[in-house]
Structure formats: C-alpha cells, structure tokens
C-alpha cells in the first residue's frame, strides 16, 4: 500500500522508472526547503548521529527525530521518484503529516470522529489540526497533563460547532460533507439536534435517525433500516449509531 504521507500515489510509468531514494537525496531536499514551504515556528535541522544523519523537527516545544535513511527507505517503498523535485515534494507532504504540538491542538484543533481501536469496532472523538487541507490527528505528548487534554478537547468541540457542512438529500438518505476539507465531514455530528432539524427543513423527516459513520468520509443519516443497508453495502469499515448515542462517545 502506498504511504500517503508522501503525497498522491505515483502513476504506473513513474513507478516503473523510479530509482532508489538515498539519504543524500533527502538531505538535499531539506536544504531546498525555504520559508515559503515551511510553516512559521517550524525549525528543520540535519544533525550527524551514531546511526547516521538525523532530521530534527522542533515546533512549539515538540521535537521529532528521524533518520534520513529511514525517510529515504519509506519514500522508495512509496514509489517516490529519485529526482530532486519528487523528493522535495514528498518531504513537504511528510512535513504536513508531522506530529501536532499540544499548543497547536489547543489553538486550532477541531473534533472529528475516528476509530478508537485497531479493530475498527469503536468510535471516538479525535482532535485534528488542518494543514494544507489535510486533517492531522493530535497525539498528546507525554508532558500533556489532564488540564492540557481538557483544554484542547473542549476547544476543538467548540470549533466543530462552527465548521461548515453541506447537506445533500437523496431519497430517504441525507449525506453531510465538508465543502472544502475532506476528512472534516464528521465534525457536523457534534450538533446532532441541528443535523436532525436541518434535514427536516429539507423534507427528510426521520422517525428513528441513525448515522452511518466512516471516519474521514461523508456522513449518511437515515432511518434505522436504511442505515443498516447502507452500512452493509459499504466497502470500508463503518459504524451505524442511533443519533442519541453520539453524546456518549468518548475520546480516541
């Protein structure tokens, strides 16, 4: 499977023609990045270590270290072409997916639904920060105590109340999407009463509203039987929930 942290999958001809990305290619890409490609407050350095050169990221008190050799191997496996432009683009995409600092989660985080377990059996709320149109999940640092967790999570729920949402009604189903950022669609579910009322205003009056949640995908709302059929026909892991249960979901 292609590692999407390094951008969109390469085309067939590019995959056939690719070479091996080497640590030196990644070092050159780091040197090529300028202020227009790096977020304010993010500092990049390459330092020599016992196991080889390390890329060090420092941002708002959060530090990330990764061997250039590991990045080069991951890029090769993701079918990144061994050209300066391709490696720089892949590194820029990887930086977009870098760990979110605790302060950024508190300042700009939004709450969405995500899987709360590896088996995709439970859903929970997750704080994400949008970078270059990509919602990046926040994993709290070891230093983040209960007060930091509460502040970031409460603020993200508040922001989700103002996240834009578009409704499309097709027969007995209402589909909610975010108009600009794929992956923020489930933020609308922090206000299920409003969702219910908006669909009723559009002529879709549900007696037993259930939601079909596929994390990072649009949200479908329908009566229980229709919702179960939609979930059974889907190709991705999803969960069907009565709308009243949304208030009881915990955090990832």
N, C-alpha and C positions, 0 to 999 in steps of 0.2 A: 504494500500500500504506500502511495506517495505521501511524504511528510509535508502537510500543508503549511507548516511553519515557514517553509522556504518558498512559498508562493504557489501559483497555479501549476498543475502538472504540465510537464513538457509535452510537445507534440511527438508523434511517432518518429519523424525524421530526426528531430533533435535528440531523442533517446538513443537512436541507432548511432548517431555521430558523436555522442558525448565522450569526453575523456575523464580521467580521474582528477577530481579536485584535490589539490595538495595544500598543506598548511601555509605555504608561501603565498598561494592564491588568496587565502582568507586574510592573511596579514596585509597584502596589497589592497584588498577591499576595505579593510579598516582604515587604512591610510587615505583611501579615496573619499571616504565619507566626510562631508563638510557640515557646517551648521544648518544648511537647508535640509539635510537628511536626518539629522539627529535632533531629538526633542530637547528643548531648553531644560537644563538641570541634569541631563544625562551625560555622564563622562565615560569615555572609552579609552582604555589603555591596553597595550600588549606588554606583558612582563615575562621575562625568562624564568622558568622554574625547573626543578629537577627532572620532571617528566616531559618537558618541552614548553614552548611558549604558551602563555595563558592569555585569553581575552578577559579583561576585568571590566565589569559594568558597575558604576556607582550612581545611585539615584535616590535622593531623598532618604538617605540612611540605609538603603537596601543595597547589598553587594551581591553580585553574581559572577562566578568564575567558571570558565570552561576552557578546556584545552583546544587550541586551534586544530590539532589533529582530529579531535572528536567532531568538531564542526565540519571539517573537510570530509570525513568519512560519512557523516549524516547527509551532507549535500550530494555526495556521489551516489548514495543509495536513493536519494530523492530525485535522481536524474537531472541534477543541475549541470549545465554545460560548463566545461572548464575554460570559460572565457572571462575576461575582466568584467564586462557588463553583466553577465549572468550571475557571477559570484557576488558582485556588489548588490544586485537586485535581491538575491537570495538572502544575503546578510541583512539587508534592510527589512525584508519580510520577517526574518528571525527576530530582529530587534523589536518589531511591532508586537511579537508574542512574548516578549521578555516578562519576567515576574513583575507584578504590580506592587509598588510600595504601599505600606499601610496608609500613609498620608494621602496618596492619590485615591485610594479606595474611599476614604472618608470625604474627600473634597469633590469627587466627580463620579463615584460609583453608582450603578443602577442595579436594582434587584430583578433577576430573571429566574426562571425555573430550570433546574438541571438535575441530572441523576445523582442521587445521594449514595449509591453503592455501585460496585463494579458490575453487578449482575443486571443492572437496569430494572430493578424491581421497585425502588422507592424514589420519589421526587422530593426535592427541597429547594429552598431559595438560595441563590448564589449571587454574590456581589461581583459585577463585571465593570471594567473600565474600557471605554471605546477608544481605540487607537487606529487611525487611518481606516475607519469603517469596520474594524474588527473588534467584537466584544471579547476582552481578555479576562479570564477569571482571576479573582484575587485569592491567593493562598496566604493567610496571615503569617507573618514572621514569628519566630519563637519569642520575640520580645513583646508581641501584641497581647496585652492582658485583657481582662473582661471589659474594662472601660473602652478600650480601642475597638474591640469587636462590637460592642453595643452601639458606639457612635457611628461606625461605618455602616452597620446593617440598618440602623434606624434611618440614617440619612439616605441610604440607597432606596429604601421603601418609599420615602417621601418623594424622591426624584421620579420613581416609576409612576407615581400618580400623575405626573405631567408629561410622560412620554407619549409621543404621537402614536395613534393607532388608526388603521383604516379597516372598515367592515365591508365584506362582500357577502351578500346573501344569495345562495343558490339552492332553491327548493327549500327543504327542511333544515338546511345547514347554514350557519353563519361562520365565516372564516375571517380571523383577525390577523393583520400583518402590520409590521412597522414599515412606513413608506420609504425609509432611506437606509436603514441598517438591518440587514438580515441577521437574525440571532437575538434581536431585542423584542421579538414578537410576544413572548410570554410575559413581558413586563405589564401588559394590559391586565393581567389576572390579579394584580394587587387590588383592583377595584371591581370585583365580580358583580356587585349590585349595579354598577354603572353599565357594565357589559350587557347584563340582562335587560336593563331599561332601554339601551340603545337599540338592541335587536327588536324589542317590542315596538319601538317607534318606527322601525323599518318594516313592520308587519310580520316579524318572526316571533310569535308568542309561544314560548316553550313552557310546558307544564312541569317538566322534570329535567331541567337543564343539566347536562353533563358536558365536560370539556375533554377533548382528546389532545393530550399534550405530548408533543415530540420536541424535546429540547433543541433549541436553535432553529426551529421551523415554525411556520404559522400555526395558529391555534384554531381548532374547529370546535364549534358549540352546536349541540343538537339534543333532542330528547334521548333518553337512555338507550332505547333500542337502536336508533340510527347511529348514535355514537359508538356503540359496541360493534356495529357492522363496519363503520369506518376504520376502527382500530384493527379489526380482523383482516381488512383488505390492505393495510399498510405494509410497506416493505422495511420500515425502520422501527426500532424499539420505541414503543409509546405506552402511555398510561391513560386510562379513562377514569375520570373522577366526577362525582357529584359536585356541583359548584360550591355547596356548603362546606365541603371538606377542604377547600383551598385555605380557609382561615386557620386550619390546624397544622398546616405543613411547617416543618422546622427548617433549619439551615443546613446546607451541604457542609 
